[in-house]
Each structure stands twice: as structure tokens, then as C-alpha cells.
Amino acid sequence: MPWPAGTASPPRGASWRRCELYSFIGQGVRGARNTGAYTSVGFSERGAVNGTLYNSNAIFEPGGSYKVHRKLRPTGSERVVWEDADKGYFPVTSTPLGPIGSLICWESYMPLARVALYQKGITIYISPNTNDNPEWQATIRHIAIEGMCFFVNAGMVIRRSSYPSDLHEGDVASRFPEYVCRGGSCIVDPRGHYVTEPVWDE
């Protein structure tokens, strides 16, 4: 990332886009510091050189530092929006509970990506995603057992009403079900058992 996490303001002459990113990072740093918690937040990251967008996830630490993981390979039509990761592969954050790492959505279907995290000894595996099907629940329980780690499944809830009313394809969105993605957030232990049951529609 372009600036140290603890600085008060972006560098002189930084573009508004970079200042916007700095604002997001600054909020994440303050939130982690104020709560004394490790936090994981997904965002669209704009590259500093050519404006390329990356599907990214940041893990903030209570001390003020942070690490960013860029999705290795956007899935399907995501490639219209986001580019392949080009640096910072598989960052891991040290915590009193052990190392934390993350893979975004369908990255969890990449065996070698999972192994890269296992090799770093993760005890907590975070996966922000939009998978609300039974097969995904089976997948995350398998991964927890395979990696002998806790799997934090952060499933998005997307409602039909979440789409802007002036969307270009508004007629298409109006035919979506009430819940386009039902969530399913949960935590699975290293034996594949739910620590918290999946939460749906909220």
C-alpha cells in the first residue's frame, strides 16, 4: 500500500482516488485500534499506476498495521471488472490465536492456493464470498478439516432492493428473487463442526 498505516494524511499531491483509498485504510486502522480487534474488510482496490481494479481483502491489526490480499484470478464475468493479482500473494497476519489468512470466494476451490496458506501455518481461514448453496457449506467444512483450521465464512446478503433504481438493466434486476444471495455466514472448527450455525437472510 502507498502510505504507512499510522500516518495522519496522504502525501502532498496525491490524487483524489488515492486519497479515497487512504480514507478507507485510515478507517480500518482506526476501527481495529479502537476495538482492539483484528478486522477483515473487502474492497475494490485501484492500482496506483494504471487504475486497474483488484478484488481485495484487508486484515487490520490492533497495533495499526494491515495486510492486503488481492484475488488471484477473478471468477467468470468478474474479469470484466477486476484484474489478476500481481503482488502480495497469500499475506498472513500473526495474532495471539495463531496466523490468519484469507482467500476470496472461489479462490477456495484452488487446491494450491489453500496449500499456500496451510504452509504458512494458518489457524484461522477467512473467506468473504457470495456462495449461498449447500455445496459451499460442504466445501468449507472440508477445508476446515483439510487445513486443521477454523474457517470463517463471511457470506454476503444481497437483496433485490440492493440494486439501484436507476440501474441500466433495471428490468432485469426487478425479476430477481427477494434475496439474490442469502448469506450463510458461519464458523467451522478444525473437525468440520459448526461453532456458529449458518445465518441466512440477515
Phi, psi and omega in degrees: 000158192283336183229151175300145187297332186269000185287155186275337183206158179290162181299152177302134177086002179294143180292161180298329179295318180290325177296323178298316178296318179300320179300317179297312180298317180300319178296319179296317180297313181297319180299316180293319179295314185293329182262347184067026185244158169269126184237146180240124184225129177271148179199163172269118184260128178265125180298146185288334188268307188238008177078009178298141178264141177234140174278108192234160176222128180251138172247119182261142181252152181303331181284351177109350178270170182202160177226146182239130174253128174261136180302129186299312185214106179306147185267128173053235184290351174301336183291347175289334185253312189250153180260164175294148176300146181230004179192170173061042184291132172055053176292145180233137181254127178280134178221166177299339180267000183112174183292140176247135174223168180217149168230144186263119172050242187289356171302332180293348175272004180260103184305318183288331175293318177298316181299323179300322177286319179301320181298335179270005172076029183299143173251341177231124183246116182256134180224096171288135186197174177237037181258112182242028183254160180300326181298324179294320178299322176294321180298312185290329177291322176297315182297320179300319178290314182302315184268357184048053183220165172278132180253118177260107182267110181257088184270132181284145170254118180238121178260159175303322180291349179289339182280136181301145181293335181261021178302138183304320179258045184301328180293329178289313181299327182293343179266358178293155173294167181303318176249111179284324174221126192266002178089245183097019180302141182192174174232134180243138181273172184297350176262003178087012180261147178288126169278318170232134181291154178302137178256124184247144170064022176201000000 
